[in-house]
Amino acid sequence: MMDKKLAIFGGKKTISEGIIKKWPPVDQTDIEYVLNSLKGDIHSFGPNCKEFEKEFAQWNGNKYAITTNSGTAALHMGIAGCDLSCGDEVIVPAYSWSSSATCILHHNCIPIFVDIDFKTMNIDVNKIEEKITERTRAIIVVHLHGLPVEMDRILEIAKKYNLKVIEDACQAHGAKYKGKKVGNFGDCSAFSFNQNKCLCSGEGGMFVTDNEEIYEKAKMLWSFGETRRPFEDRDYHAYALGWMYRNNDLTAAFGRAQLKKLDWYIEVQKKNAKVLTKILKEIEGLILPYVPENCEHNWYNYTIRLDMDFFGIKKDIRKFRDYVLKAIQAEGVKCGIWQSFILPAMTVFLAKNAYGKGCPWSCPYYGKNINYVPEEYPVAQKHCDTHFGMTEPLRAPNDEKVAELVGISIKKVIDDIKEKGPEKWVNKVEEVLK
Ligand SMILES: Cc1ncc(COP(=O)(O)O)c(C=O)c1O
């Protein structure tokens, strides 16, 4: 019989140490690829980089791919590739990773935030048009946590206002909208391969596009403003302002080995998410991820919101969420919050803390005075305050048994809150945390 007493109150934890396997799984293929790279002659942009680009482009169905040292670099390349410039406004969701929006500042453009849709957690497509001005040049869509954005509507708006579309697919490897993989809808897209991502190569990213002109422009930014690649007959001439966003051979070798397993990883995530959903959907008080019929989620991050109305929590909702999270973690579930702040509440935007002297907002090319007001994004704030999520427990090699244990742990905590009553439960947690 399972111990009903929560681990946070001294009971036995549901998932003992070592049950949840670490991410990513590394096997002989990874070791061979990385060792072969190490034994090779070129450790910067080498043969594995070239092959990784080819293989990823093929896997995702893109014409061009450029391997980068981060997803953020690939996003910045998207801004440059789309020919955006000083003072151009770019629409971006109010809730995402910081660099979904700071990549806009990197190019002296102006981020314009749009609130999210509570159900999908993605940009609210119905609130985009009201933010479009004569200065708007592009939309960055973020397929958050692996759920594709409603791309038909995005492309319709982009066409109507002549806007470029950049897909931030950093979390969305293999996620599909209407049967097609993300990274194939916008003018160009960015993927990340950092530690937590569905494809992890340590750090790294991939810029993809089908448009030759965008590819050429992005390529210049990627490597010192040069037009030729490291393995081509370089003329060592900076034709434009460039960064150093190139990947290295060791990382690309690891990425190539992991790419071989990516389809399997995504299948495992889908299976595990299904098992978890089956358990959690019976629990009142939880708001589970919503997947529209035309989307295939990759389950990069399984994100749950607490229904504060159900629990009757009117104030200190973050505190309640944090305590619930602590109790679930104490049961042995590796989970956490993904963001503490919505983007417009981050100091970089609030204090206009970018290039100094208020630049790019103060730039004469912009000529407008905008201020970011976090209260204008209540849905993103509500999501931020009430969510928690997980990546590792649902990832390969963890199987459906682990997913089941996660569900059992969460149920155990929520049942205890219901039994004691939320107020008494919070007081009890406070006591043990003292
Ligand atoms: C949605 C999103 N965009 C961009 C990034 C940036 O990727 P990277 O860390 O590879 O620069 C991340 C991850 O950190 C992300 O989750």
The ligand as an SDF file (V2000), in Angstrom:
LIG
                    3D

 16 16  0  0  0  0  0  0  0  0999 V2000
   11.6150   29.1340  -26.9330 C   0  0  0  0  0  0  0  0  0  0  0  0
   13.1110   29.2880  -26.9170 C   0  0  0  0  0  0  0  0  0  0  0  0
   13.6750   30.1770  -27.7400 N   0  0  0  0  0  0  0  0  0  0  0  0
   14.9990   30.3490  -27.7680 C   0  0  0  0  0  0  0  0  0  0  0  0
   15.8420   29.6340  -26.9580 C   0  0  0  0  0  0  0  0  0  0  0  0
   17.3130   29.8690  -27.0220 C   0  0  0  0  0  0  0  0  0  0  0  0
   18.0460   28.7350  -27.3660 O   0  0  0  0  0  0  0  0  0  0  0  0
   19.5870   28.6470  -26.9440 P   0  0  0  0  0  0  0  0  0  0  0  0
   19.6620   28.4320  -25.4750 O   0  0  0  0  0  0  0  0  0  0  0  0
   20.1100   27.4940  -27.7370 O   0  0  0  0  0  0  0  0  0  0  0  0
   20.2140   29.9260  -27.3710 O   0  0  0  0  0  0  0  0  0  0  0  0
   15.2930   28.6890  -26.0720 C   0  0  0  0  0  0  0  0  0  0  0  0
   16.1040   27.8820  -25.1540 C   0  0  0  0  0  0  0  0  0  0  0  0
   16.8920   28.2690  -24.3800 O   0  0  0  0  0  0  0  0  0  0  0  0
   13.8880   28.5290  -26.0370 C   0  0  0  0  0  0  0  0  0  0  0  0
   13.3250   27.6530  -25.1950 O   0  0  0  0  0  0  0  0  0  0  0  0
  1  2  1  0
  2  3  1  0
  2 15  2  0
  3  4  2  0
  4  5  1  0
  5  6  1  0
  5 12  2  0
  6  7  1  0
  7  8  1  0
  8  9  2  0
  8 10  1  0
  8 11  1  0
 12 13  1  0
 12 15  1  0
 13 14  2  0
 15 16  1  0
M  END
$$$$
